[in-house]
Amino acid sequence: MTAVIRAESLTKFYGESRGVVDLGFEVEAGEVFGFLGPNGAGKTTTIRLMLDLIRPSSGRLKLFGLDVRKQSVAVRSRTGYLPGDLHLYERLTPREYLRYVAALRGLDGLGDGEALAERFELELERPIRALSKGNRQKVGLVQAFLHHPDLLLLDEPTAGLDPLVQQTFNELLREVVTEGRTVFLSSHILSEVQRLADRVAIIREGSLELVEAVETLRARAFVRVEATFGTPPPQEAFAGLPGVRELERRGPVVVLALEGSADPLIKALARYEVLALDSHEADLEDFFLALYRKGKSDAE
């Protein structure tokens, strides 16, 4: 099967400033691919390269097996795009704006725009300049989905949305995937990606740290233990315990990562007055933060 997205040694520099370096990954049809990283990591640069809005310094990038530079019109015709820095024609109403976008797509009327606006509870007749941030984001989402694209490139798609609208967005993504279409979802909200994505790539300082299935990451994750003490234990209290790493301290609260047997940690905790103890399997955010801390300590 031809990958919907294939990046090979993809690199972009802005003069001497780093954009992305030597990216290599593939995204298959019918999956939600989460692209994770802190602000400035290179997420938006990668999406702009996919749409030929900027050109790579080196490397290759294909969408649907097509060269994004030589066949950019064909690529864009099958792609829906929501930019992270959304700009709209503020004098238009959402209906006028969506009709304009639909016409550029070669559609009659609003395409799927009317039905999508109803699902997102988007008022179509007020000028865009009078809309809240959340309602402007709804306009951006509707324009990305309205022509039923085979691939959706969504850069921070839930920014400004309230929880009910986020739920509608999640339902829409599930429908897209059921139809065999593909979603490339860039975000720094890890809980959002964990709920939606089949696989994730983690990018930091322009370089890929890993590409894994979400379930694989969960299987590799540790147990997060949060202990509240009557009196904070010494800094070295849990140093050297097998399978135990201290993640953070907040006054009398100590957060620990546990891999393997809990016996050494339980015996160490018993030496102190423990007022509360909570534990749960680490989620994607814990994994990401641990990876990020490791990278920082290696650099130092």
Sequence and secondary structure as in RCSB ss.txt:
>XXXX:A:sequence
MTAVIRAESLTKFYGESRGVVDLGFEVEAGEVFGFLGPNGAGKTTTIRLMLDLIRPSSGRLKLFGLDVRKQSVAV
RSRTGYLPGDLHLYERLTPREYLRYVAALRGLDGLGDGEALAERFELELERPIRALSKGNRQKVGLVQAFLHHPD
LLLLDEPTAGLDPLVQQTFNELLREVVTEGRTVFLSSHILSEVQRLADRVAIIREGSLELVEAVETLRARAFVRV
EATFGTPPPQEAFAGLPGVRELERRGPVVVLALEGSADPLIKALARYEVLALDSHEADLEDFFLALYRKGKSDAE
>XXXX:A:secstr
   SEEEEEEEEEETTEEEEEEEEEEE TT EEEEE  TTSSHHHHHHHHTTSS  SEEEEEETTEETTTTHHHH
HHTEEEE SS    TTS HHHHHHHHHHHTT STTTTHHHHHHHTT  SSS GGGS HHHHHHHHHHHHHTT  S
EEEEESTTTT  HHHHHHHHHHHHHHHHTT EEEEEES HHHHHHH SEEEEEETTEEEEEEEHHHHHHH  EEE
EEEESS   TTTTTT TTEEEEEEETTEEEEEE S SHHHHHHHTTS EEEEEEEE  HHHHHHHHHHHHHHHH 
